[in-house]
Amino acid sequence: MAAVCFMITMALYFVATMSFLAYLLRRSEALSKVSLGITAGGFLVHTLALAAQMAGTGSPAQPSFYEALSFFSWMIIFVFLVVEFRHRIHVLGSFMVPLALVSLVSAAALPETVPTLQPVFKTLWLHVTLSMLGTVGFAVAFVAGGMYLIQDRLLKSKRFNVLYSKLPALDFLDHLNQQSIVLGFPMLTLGIVTGAISAEFTQGSYVSWNPEQTGALITWLFYFGVLVGRLTVGWRAKRAAYLTVLGFACVILTLVGVFLKDRGVLS
């Protein structure tokens, strides 16, 4: 059942992605409602798929890389729906739904039943959940930063086209960027702490300086610097937008590195 639900979910997310991208090129708002409905339907099926998978494996305390990516995709859509129903920013779906689709397709390319995460990541869903929540926060900051840079360029070039009319104001995007980091950073911090505690129980050491822990620490230091710069130094919104786009790209590269190492591609 879980496999069928995942296939249906991917199909719905794909249709929603195409619909949201088409929405960027059209002035009609009706397409946004259709896209949102398809996304919500995909989210419900995705929820059923995750529940069926956890019930079928009987070991929710040991998530695989496949499950972690699928869960990440689910949380991206969940956050999008929350922001959408609160602020009615339809265009956000044109950026977040494709991101969730890519994550889910990447999960589908992995073996479903073979754990690929290091032992430090297998001990608790709490660690994975907190870490993924932090990553989702950074993903939203990445999307907000990307939209900010697009809107800023459209304003400076005086290209007041369909995309310009649908993107939120720069002040709102800057606020969304900052709040996403403010919420995501504590989640990542707690994820690192719970991971270190798990490592102490499973490996006898809080820190082993493996690539996973090193990558997490670098990510934490990077976003700590961005957060301090925003809240105390008063970095301009455009600089913060560039940094959050760069930071999330580094997060993705870290995840890819973890996967390649666990698959034996990297030594």
Phi and psi restraints in degrees (value plus and minus 20) as a CYANA .aco file:
   2 ALA   PHI     -80.3   -40.3
   2 ALA   PSI     -63.3   -23.3
   3 ALA   PHI     -82.7   -42.7
   3 ALA   PSI     -61.4   -21.4
   4 VAL   PHI     -84.6   -44.6
   4 VAL   PSI     -63.6   -23.6
   5 CYS   PHI     -82.6   -42.6
   5 CYS   PSI     -59.2   -19.2
   6 PHE   PHI     -84.7   -44.7
   6 PHE   PSI     -59.6   -19.6
   7 MET   PHI     -84.3   -44.3
   7 MET   PSI     -63.1   -23.1
   8 ILE   PHI     -83.6   -43.6
   8 ILE   PSI     -61.0   -21.0
   9 THR   PHI     -80.2   -40.2
   9 THR   PSI     -67.3   -27.3
  10 MET   PHI     -81.2   -41.2
  10 MET   PSI     -59.6   -19.6
  11 ALA   PHI     -84.0   -44.0
  11 ALA   PSI     -64.2   -24.2
  12 LEU   PHI     -87.1   -47.1
  12 LEU   PSI     -61.2   -21.2
  13 TYR   PHI     -84.9   -44.9
  13 TYR   PSI     -55.6   -15.6
  14 PHE   PHI     -85.3   -45.3
  14 PHE   PSI     -67.1   -27.1
  15 VAL   PHI     -82.3   -42.3
  15 VAL   PSI     -62.2   -22.2
  16 ALA   PHI     -83.5   -43.5
  16 ALA   PSI     -59.1   -19.1
  17 THR   PHI     -82.1   -42.1
  17 THR   PSI     -67.3   -27.3
  18 MET   PHI     -81.4   -41.4
  18 MET   PSI     -59.9   -19.9
  19 SER   PHI     -87.2   -47.2
  19 SER   PSI     -62.9   -22.9
  20 PHE   PHI     -87.4   -47.4
  20 PHE   PSI     -57.8   -17.8
  21 LEU   PHI     -87.0   -47.0
  21 LEU   PSI     -57.0   -17.0
  22 ALA   PHI     -85.7   -45.7
  22 ALA   PSI     -52.9   -12.9
  23 TYR   PHI     -81.4   -41.4
  23 TYR   PSI     -51.1   -11.1
  24 LEU   PHI     -83.9   -43.9
  24 LEU   PSI     -45.8    -5.8
  25 LEU   PHI    -119.6   -79.6
  25 LEU   PSI     -24.8    15.2
  26 ARG   PHI    -140.2  -100.2
  26 ARG   PSI     129.5   169.5
  27 ARG   PHI    -105.5   -65.5
  27 ARG   PSI     -33.3     6.7
  28 SER   PHI     -89.6   -49.6
  28 SER   PSI     113.3   153.3
  29 GLU   PHI    -108.8   -68.8
  29 GLU   PSI     -30.8     9.2
  30 ALA   PHI     -83.6   -43.6
  30 ALA   PSI     -53.5   -13.5
  31 LEU   PHI     -85.7   -45.7
  31 LEU   PSI     -50.2   -10.2
  32 SER   PHI     -87.1   -47.1
  32 SER   PSI     -56.7   -16.7
  33 LYS   PHI     -88.2   -48.2
  33 LYS   PSI     -59.8   -19.8
  34 VAL   PHI     -83.2   -43.2
  34 VAL   PSI     -65.2   -25.2
  35 SER   PHI     -81.7   -41.7
  35 SER   PSI     -62.3   -22.3
  36 LEU   PHI     -84.9   -44.9
  36 LEU   PSI     -60.3   -20.3
  37 GLY   PHI     -83.4   -43.4
  37 GLY   PSI     -62.0   -22.0
  38 ILE   PHI     -85.3   -45.3
  38 ILE   PSI     -61.0   -21.0
  39 THR   PHI     -82.6   -42.6
  39 THR   PSI     -64.5   -24.5
  40 ALA   PHI     -82.3   -42.3
  40 ALA   PSI     -59.6   -19.6
  41 GLY   PHI     -83.9   -43.9
  41 GLY   PSI     -62.5   -22.5
  42 GLY   PHI     -82.8   -42.8
  42 GLY   PSI     -57.5   -17.5
  43 PHE   PHI     -84.4   -44.4
  43 PHE   PSI     -61.4   -21.4
  44 LEU   PHI     -84.1   -44.1
  44 LEU   PSI     -63.1   -23.1
  45 VAL   PHI     -86.7   -46.7
  45 VAL   PSI     -58.8   -18.8
  46 HIS   PHI     -81.7   -41.7
  46 HIS   PSI     -60.8   -20.8
  47 THR   PHI     -81.4   -41.4
  47 THR   PSI     -63.7   -23.7
  48 LEU   PHI     -82.9   -42.9
  48 LEU   PSI     -58.9   -18.9
  49 ALA   PHI     -84.0   -44.0
  49 ALA   PSI     -64.0   -24.0
  50 LEU   PHI     -84.7   -44.7
  50 LEU   PSI     -62.4   -22.4
  51 ALA   PHI     -83.4   -43.4
  51 ALA   PSI     -63.2   -23.2
  52 ALA   PHI     -86.1   -46.1
  52 ALA   PSI     -56.9   -16.9
  53 GLN   PHI     -86.9   -46.9
  53 GLN   PSI     -64.2   -24.2
  54 MET   PHI     -86.2   -46.2
  54 MET   PSI     -57.5   -17.5
  55 ALA   PHI     -88.6   -48.6
  55 ALA   PSI     -52.7   -12.7
  56 GLY   PHI     -98.1   -58.1
  56 GLY   PSI     -56.4   -16.4
  57 THR   PHI     -96.3   -56.3
  57 THR   PSI     -55.4   -15.4
  58 GLY   PHI      51.7    91.7
  58 GLY   PSI     -10.1    29.9
  59 SER   PHI    -158.1  -118.1
  59 SER   PSI      42.1    82.1
  60 PRO   PHI     -83.8   -43.8
  60 PRO   PSI     -33.1     6.9
  61 ALA   PHI     -99.5   -59.5
  61 ALA   PSI     -27.7    12.3
  62 GLN   PHI    -146.0  -106.0
  62 GLN   PSI      56.1    96.1
  63 PRO   PHI     -91.7   -51.7
  63 PRO   PSI     125.0   165.0
  64 SER   PHI    -112.7   -72.7
  64 SER   PSI     152.5   192.5
  65 PHE   PHI     -80.8   -40.8
  65 PHE   PSI     -58.3   -18.3
  66 TYR   PHI     -76.6   -36.6
  66 TYR   PSI     -69.4   -29.4
  67 GLU   PHI     -86.8   -46.8
  67 GLU   PSI     -57.5   -17.5
  68 ALA   PHI     -84.6   -44.6
  68 ALA   PSI     -63.5   -23.5
  69 LEU   PHI     -86.7   -46.7
  69 LEU   PSI     -60.1   -20.1
  70 SER   PHI     -83.3   -43.3
  70 SER   PSI     -62.0   -22.0
  71 PHE   PHI     -85.1   -45.1
  71 PHE   PSI     -58.0   -18.0
  72 PHE   PHI     -80.8   -40.8
  72 PHE   PSI     -65.1   -25.1
  73 SER   PHI     -80.3   -40.3
  73 SER   PSI     -63.1   -23.1
  74 TRP   PHI     -81.7   -41.7
  74 TRP   PSI     -61.4   -21.4
  75 MET   PHI     -90.1   -50.1
  75 MET   PSI     -53.1   -13.1
  76 ILE   PHI     -80.8   -40.8
  76 ILE   PSI     -66.4   -26.4
  77 ILE   PHI     -86.3   -46.3
  77 ILE   PSI     -59.1   -19.1
  78 PHE   PHI     -79.8   -39.8
  78 PHE   PSI     -67.7   -27.7
  79 VAL   PHI     -84.0   -44.0
  79 VAL   PSI     -61.3   -21.3
  80 PHE   PHI     -78.9   -38.9
  80 PHE   PSI     -65.7   -25.7
  81 LEU   PHI     -84.0   -44.0
  81 LEU   PSI     -58.5   -18.5
  82 VAL   PHI     -83.2   -43.2
  82 VAL   PSI     -68.3   -28.3
  83 VAL   PHI     -85.1   -45.1
  83 VAL   PSI     -59.0   -19.0
  84 GLU   PHI     -82.9   -42.9
  84 GLU   PSI     -68.4   -28.4
  85 PHE   PHI     -92.4   -52.4
  85 PHE   PSI     -39.1     0.9
  86 ARG   PHI    -108.4   -68.4
  86 ARG   PSI     -60.5   -20.5
  87 HIS   PHI    -135.0   -95.0
  87 HIS   PSI     -30.7     9.3
  88 ARG   PHI      37.6    77.6
  88 ARG   PSI      29.0    69.0
  89 ILE   PHI    -121.1   -81.1
  89 ILE   PSI      64.4   104.4
  90 HIS   PHI     -81.3   -41.3
  90 HIS   PSI     -56.5   -16.5
  91 VAL   PHI     -84.4   -44.4
  91 VAL   PSI     -40.0     0.0
  92 LEU   PHI     -79.2   -39.2
  92 LEU   PSI     -52.4   -12.4
  93 GLY   PHI     -85.7   -45.7
  93 GLY   PSI     -46.1    -6.1
  94 SER   PHI     -88.4   -48.4
  94 SER   PSI     -35.1     4.9
  95 PHE   PHI    -131.6   -91.6
  95 PHE   PSI     -57.6   -17.6
  96 MET   PHI    -104.4   -64.4
  96 MET   PSI     -56.7   -16.7
  97 VAL   PHI     -84.7   -44.7
  97 VAL   PSI     -63.7   -23.7
  98 PRO   PHI     -80.3   -40.3
  98 PRO   PSI     -55.7   -15.7
  99 LEU   PHI     -84.0   -44.0
  99 LEU   PSI     -62.1   -22.1
 100 ALA   PHI     -86.0   -46.0
 100 ALA   PSI     -57.7   -17.7
 101 LEU   PHI     -83.4   -43.4
 101 LEU   PSI     -64.7   -24.7
 102 VAL   PHI     -81.0   -41.0
 102 VAL   PSI     -62.0   -22.0
 103 SER   PHI     -83.2   -43.2
 103 SER   PSI     -62.8   -22.8
 104 LEU   PHI     -90.0   -50.0
 104 LEU   PSI     -58.7   -18.7
 105 VAL   PHI     -84.6   -44.6
 105 VAL   PSI     -59.0   -19.0
 106 SER   PHI     -83.0   -43.0
 106 SER   PSI     -59.4   -19.4
 107 ALA   PHI     -83.9   -43.9
 107 ALA   PSI     -59.4   -19.4
 108 ALA   PHI     -86.5   -46.5
 108 ALA   PSI     -43.6    -3.6
 109 ALA   PHI     -98.5   -58.5
 109 ALA   PSI     -28.3    11.7
 110 LEU   PHI    -118.5   -78.5
 110 LEU   PSI     135.7   175.7
 111 PRO   PHI     -82.6   -42.6
 111 PRO   PSI     108.7   148.7
 112 GLU   PHI     -92.0   -52.0
 112 GLU   PSI     -53.0   -13.0
 113 THR   PHI    -122.1   -82.1
 113 THR   PSI     -26.9    13.1
 114 VAL   PHI    -120.3   -80.3
 114 VAL   PSI      94.8   134.8
 115 PRO   PHI     -83.4   -43.4
 115 PRO   PSI     115.8   155.8
 116 THR   PHI    -140.8  -100.8
 116 THR   PSI     -22.4    17.6
 117 LEU   PHI    -105.1   -65.1
 117 LEU   PSI     132.2   172.2
 118 GLN   PHI     -85.2   -45.2
 118 GLN   PSI     137.4   177.4
 119 PRO   PHI     -74.0   -34.0
 119 PRO   PSI     -54.0   -14.0
 120 VAL   PHI     -81.0   -41.0
 120 VAL   PSI     -46.7    -6.7
 121 PHE   PHI    -111.8   -71.8
 121 PHE   PSI     -27.3    12.7
 122 LYS   PHI    -112.3   -72.3
 122 LYS   PSI     -32.0     8.0
 123 THR   PHI     -95.2   -55.2
 123 THR   PSI     -55.5   -15.5
 124 LEU   PHI    -163.3  -123.3
 124 LEU   PSI     115.0   155.0
 125 TRP   PHI     -85.5   -45.5
 125 TRP   PSI     -46.0    -6.0
 126 LEU   PHI     -78.7   -38.7
 126 LEU   PSI     -65.1   -25.1
 127 HIS   PHI     -82.4   -42.4
 127 HIS   PSI     -67.0   -27.0
 128 VAL   PHI     -83.4   -43.4
 128 VAL   PSI     -63.1   -23.1
 129 THR   PHI     -82.2   -42.2
 129 THR   PSI     -67.4   -27.4
 130 LEU   PHI     -83.8   -43.8
 130 LEU   PSI     -63.8   -23.8
 131 SER   PHI     -83.6   -43.6
 131 SER   PSI     -62.3   -22.3
 132 MET   PHI     -88.8   -48.8
 132 MET   PSI     -55.7   -15.7
 133 LEU   PHI     -81.6   -41.6
 133 LEU   PSI     -62.5   -22.5
 134 GLY   PHI     -81.3   -41.3
 134 GLY   PSI     -62.4   -22.4
 135 THR   PHI     -85.7   -45.7
 135 THR   PSI     -57.5   -17.5
 136 VAL   PHI     -83.6   -43.6
 136 VAL   PSI     -60.4   -20.4
 137 GLY   PHI     -78.4   -38.4
 137 GLY   PSI     -62.8   -22.8
 138 PHE   PHI     -89.0   -49.0
 138 PHE   PSI     -51.8   -11.8
 139 ALA   PHI     -85.6   -45.6
 139 ALA   PSI     -61.9   -21.9
 140 VAL   PHI     -85.4   -45.4
 140 VAL   PSI     -60.0   -20.0
 141 ALA   PHI     -82.4   -42.4
 141 ALA   PSI     -58.8   -18.8
 142 PHE   PHI     -81.7   -41.7
 142 PHE   PSI     -66.1   -26.1
 143 VAL   PHI     -84.1   -44.1
 143 VAL   PSI     -65.3   -25.3
 144 ALA   PHI     -82.5   -42.5
 144 ALA   PSI     -60.9   -20.9
 145 GLY   PHI     -85.0   -45.0
 145 GLY   PSI     -62.3   -22.3
 146 GLY   PHI     -82.2   -42.2
 146 GLY   PSI     -64.1   -24.1
 147 MET   PHI     -84.7   -44.7
 147 MET   PSI     -56.6   -16.6
 148 TYR   PHI     -80.9   -40.9
 148 TYR   PSI     -66.8   -26.8
 149 LEU   PHI     -85.4   -45.4
 149 LEU   PSI     -58.1   -18.1
 150 ILE   PHI     -85.3   -45.3
 150 ILE   PSI     -67.6   -27.6
 151 GLN   PHI     -84.3   -44.3
 151 GLN   PSI     -59.0   -19.0
 152 ASP   PHI     -82.6   -42.6
 152 ASP   PSI     -61.5   -21.5
 153 ARG   PHI     -88.0   -48.0
 153 ARG   PSI     -59.4   -19.4
 154 LEU   PHI     -82.9   -42.9
 154 LEU   PSI     -59.2   -19.2
 155 LEU   PHI     -85.5   -45.5
 155 LEU   PSI     -65.3   -25.3
 156 LYS   PHI     -87.9   -47.9
 156 LYS   PSI     -52.9   -12.9
 157 SER   PHI    -108.4   -68.4
 157 SER   PSI     -22.6    17.4
 158 LYS   PHI      37.5    77.5
 158 LYS   PSI      19.1    59.1
 159 ARG   PHI    -118.6   -78.6
 159 ARG   PSI      66.4   106.4
 160 PHE   PHI    -109.2   -69.2
 160 PHE   PSI      49.1    89.1
 161 ASN   PHI    -115.4   -75.4
 161 ASN   PSI    -186.0  -146.0
 162 VAL   PHI     -82.8   -42.8
 162 VAL   PSI     -62.9   -22.9
 163 LEU   PHI     -81.6   -41.6
 163 LEU   PSI     -61.5   -21.5
 164 TYR   PHI     -79.6   -39.6
 164 TYR   PSI     -60.8   -20.8
 165 SER   PHI     -90.2   -50.2
 165 SER   PSI     -40.2    -0.2
 166 LYS   PHI    -117.6   -77.6
 166 LYS   PSI     -44.1    -4.1
 167 LEU   PHI     -92.9   -52.9
 167 LEU   PSI     122.6   162.6
 168 PRO   PHI     -85.8   -45.8
 168 PRO   PSI     148.9   188.9
 169 ALA   PHI     -85.1   -45.1
 169 ALA   PSI     134.0   174.0
 170 LEU   PHI     -80.1   -40.1
 170 LEU   PSI     -58.8   -18.8
 171 ASP   PHI     -82.4   -42.4
 171 ASP   PSI     -60.8   -20.8
 172 PHE   PHI     -87.2   -47.2
 172 PHE   PSI     -63.0   -23.0
 173 LEU   PHI     -83.7   -43.7
 173 LEU   PSI     -58.7   -18.7
 174 ASP   PHI     -84.4   -44.4
 174 ASP   PSI     -61.7   -21.7
 175 HIS   PHI     -84.4   -44.4
 175 HIS   PSI     -62.9   -22.9
 176 LEU   PHI     -84.2   -44.2
 176 LEU   PSI     -59.6   -19.6
 177 ASN   PHI     -80.2   -40.2
 177 ASN   PSI     -68.1   -28.1
 178 GLN   PHI     -87.7   -47.7
 178 GLN   PSI     -64.9   -24.9
 179 GLN   PHI     -84.9   -44.9
 179 GLN   PSI     -53.6   -13.6
 180 SER   PHI     -85.2   -45.2
 180 SER   PSI     -60.0   -20.0
 181 ILE   PHI     -89.9   -49.9
 181 ILE   PSI     -60.9   -20.9
 182 VAL   PHI     -80.0   -40.0
 182 VAL   PSI     -57.6   -17.6
 183 LEU   PHI    -103.5   -63.5
 183 LEU   PSI     -55.4   -15.4
 184 GLY   PHI     -95.8   -55.8
 184 GLY   PSI     -54.7   -14.7
 185 PHE   PHI     -82.5   -42.5
 185 PHE   PSI     -65.8   -25.8
 186 PRO   PHI     -82.8   -42.8
 186 PRO   PSI     -53.5   -13.5
 187 MET   PHI     -85.0   -45.0
 187 MET   PSI     -63.8   -23.8
 188 LEU   PHI     -84.0   -44.0
 188 LEU   PSI     -59.7   -19.7
 189 THR   PHI     -79.7   -39.7
 189 THR   PSI     -66.8   -26.8
 190 LEU   PHI     -85.4   -45.4
 190 LEU   PSI     -55.9   -15.9
 191 GLY   PHI     -83.3   -43.3
 191 GLY   PSI     -60.8   -20.8
 192 ILE   PHI     -86.4   -46.4
 192 ILE   PSI     -61.7   -21.7
 193 VAL   PHI     -83.6   -43.6
 193 VAL   PSI     -67.4   -27.4
 194 THR   PHI     -85.6   -45.6
 194 THR   PSI     -53.0   -13.0
 195 GLY   PHI     -86.4   -46.4
 195 GLY   PSI     -59.2   -19.2
 196 ALA   PHI     -85.9   -45.9
 196 ALA   PSI     -60.5   -20.5
 197 ILE   PHI     -84.2   -44.2
 197 ILE   PSI     -61.7   -21.7
 198 SER   PHI     -82.4   -42.4
 198 SER   PSI     -59.4   -19.4
 199 ALA   PHI     -84.4   -44.4
 199 ALA   PSI     -55.1   -15.1
 200 GLU   PHI     -82.7   -42.7
 200 GLU   PSI     -59.5   -19.5
 201 PHE   PHI     -95.5   -55.5
 201 PHE   PSI     -55.9   -15.9
 202 THR   PHI    -112.7   -72.7
 202 THR   PSI     -49.6    -9.6
 203 GLN   PHI    -141.3  -101.3
 203 GLN   PSI     -27.0    13.0
 204 GLY   PHI      59.4    99.4
 204 GLY   PSI      -6.1    33.9
 205 SER   PHI    -173.2  -133.2
 205 SER   PSI     116.3   156.3
 206 TYR   PHI     -87.3   -47.3
 206 TYR   PSI     -56.3   -16.3
 207 VAL   PHI    -151.8  -111.8
 207 VAL   PSI     106.8   146.8
 208 SER   PHI    -135.4   -95.4
 208 SER   PSI     -23.1    16.9
 209 TRP   PHI      36.6    76.6
 209 TRP   PSI      17.3    57.3
 210 ASN   PHI     -97.2   -57.2
 210 ASN   PSI     149.7   189.7
 211 PRO   PHI     -76.6   -36.6
 211 PRO   PSI     -55.1   -15.1
 212 GLU   PHI     -84.2   -44.2
 212 GLU   PSI     -68.7   -28.7
 213 GLN   PHI     -88.2   -48.2
 213 GLN   PSI     -58.7   -18.7
 214 THR   PHI     -83.6   -43.6
 214 THR   PSI     -64.0   -24.0
 215 GLY   PHI     -82.9   -42.9
 215 GLY   PSI     -61.3   -21.3
 216 ALA   PHI     -83.4   -43.4
 216 ALA   PSI     -60.4   -20.4
 217 LEU   PHI     -86.6   -46.6
 217 LEU   PSI     -61.2   -21.2
 218 ILE   PHI     -82.9   -42.9
 218 ILE   PSI     -62.6   -22.6
 219 THR   PHI     -81.0   -41.0
 219 THR   PSI     -64.3   -24.3
 220 TRP   PHI     -81.2   -41.2
 220 TRP   PSI     -65.0   -25.0
 221 LEU   PHI     -85.1   -45.1
 221 LEU   PSI     -58.8   -18.8
 222 PHE   PHI     -82.8   -42.8
 222 PHE   PSI     -71.0   -31.0
 223 TYR   PHI     -91.8   -51.8
 223 TYR   PSI     -47.3    -7.3
 224 PHE   PHI     -82.4   -42.4
 224 PHE   PSI     -63.5   -23.5
 225 GLY   PHI     -83.1   -43.1
 225 GLY   PSI     -62.0   -22.0
 226 VAL   PHI     -83.5   -43.5
 226 VAL   PSI     -63.1   -23.1
 227 LEU   PHI     -84.7   -44.7
 227 LEU   PSI     -65.1   -25.1
 228 VAL   PHI     -82.8   -42.8
 228 VAL   PSI     -62.5   -22.5
 229 GLY   PHI     -81.9   -41.9
 229 GLY   PSI     -57.1   -17.1
 230 ARG   PHI     -95.1   -55.1
 230 ARG   PSI     -62.3   -22.3
 231 LEU   PHI    -107.1   -67.1
 231 LEU   PSI     -45.1    -5.1
 232 THR   PHI    -136.5   -96.5
 232 THR   PSI     -67.7   -27.7
 233 VAL   PHI     -97.6   -57.6
 233 VAL   PSI     -46.7    -6.7
 234 GLY   PHI      60.0   100.0
 234 GLY   PSI      22.5    62.5
 235 TRP   PHI     -77.4   -37.4
 235 TRP   PSI     123.1   163.1
 236 ARG   PHI     -87.2   -47.2
 236 ARG   PSI     134.5   174.5
 237 ALA   PHI     -80.3   -40.3
 237 ALA   PSI     -58.6   -18.6
 238 LYS   PHI     -85.8   -45.8
 238 LYS   PSI     -60.7   -20.7
 239 ARG   PHI     -83.6   -43.6
 239 ARG   PSI     -63.1   -23.1
 240 ALA   PHI     -82.5   -42.5
 240 ALA   PSI     -57.9   -17.9
 241 ALA   PHI     -82.8   -42.8
 241 ALA   PSI     -66.3   -26.3
 242 TYR   PHI     -80.4   -40.4
 242 TYR   PSI     -63.0   -23.0
 243 LEU   PHI     -86.7   -46.7
 243 LEU   PSI     -59.7   -19.7
 244 THR   PHI     -90.4   -50.4
 244 THR   PSI     -53.2   -13.2
 245 VAL   PHI     -85.3   -45.3
 245 VAL   PSI     -65.2   -25.2
 246 LEU   PHI     -84.5   -44.5
 246 LEU   PSI     -62.6   -22.6
 247 GLY   PHI     -81.7   -41.7
 247 GLY   PSI     -62.5   -22.5
 248 PHE   PHI     -90.6   -50.6
 248 PHE   PSI     -52.8   -12.8
 249 ALA   PHI     -81.4   -41.4
 249 ALA   PSI     -58.3   -18.3
 250 CYS   PHI     -87.4   -47.4
 250 CYS   PSI     -56.7   -16.7
 251 VAL   PHI     -80.9   -40.9
 251 VAL   PSI     -65.2   -25.2
 252 ILE   PHI     -83.2   -43.2
 252 ILE   PSI     -62.3   -22.3
 253 LEU   PHI     -83.8   -43.8
 253 LEU   PSI     -56.0   -16.0
 254 THR   PHI     -84.3   -44.3
 254 THR   PSI     -64.3   -24.3
 255 LEU   PHI     -83.0   -43.0
 255 LEU   PSI     -60.7   -20.7
 256 VAL   PHI     -83.5   -43.5
 256 VAL   PSI     -61.6   -21.6
 257 GLY   PHI     -82.1   -42.1
 257 GLY   PSI     -61.3   -21.3
 258 VAL   PHI     -81.1   -41.1
 258 VAL   PSI     -64.9   -24.9
 259 PHE   PHI     -83.5   -43.5
 259 PHE   PSI     -67.1   -27.1
 260 LEU   PHI     -83.3   -43.3
 260 LEU   PSI     -57.1   -17.1
 261 LYS   PHI     -86.8   -46.8
 261 LYS   PSI     -63.6   -23.6
 262 ASP   PHI     -87.7   -47.7
 262 ASP   PSI     -44.2    -4.2
 263 ARG   PHI    -106.9   -66.9
 263 ARG   PSI     -23.5    16.5
 264 GLY   PHI      65.9   105.9
 264 GLY   PSI     -13.8    26.2
 265 VAL   PHI     -94.0   -54.0
 265 VAL   PSI     -58.5   -18.5
 266 LEU   PHI    -127.5   -87.5
 266 LEU   PSI     121.5   161.5
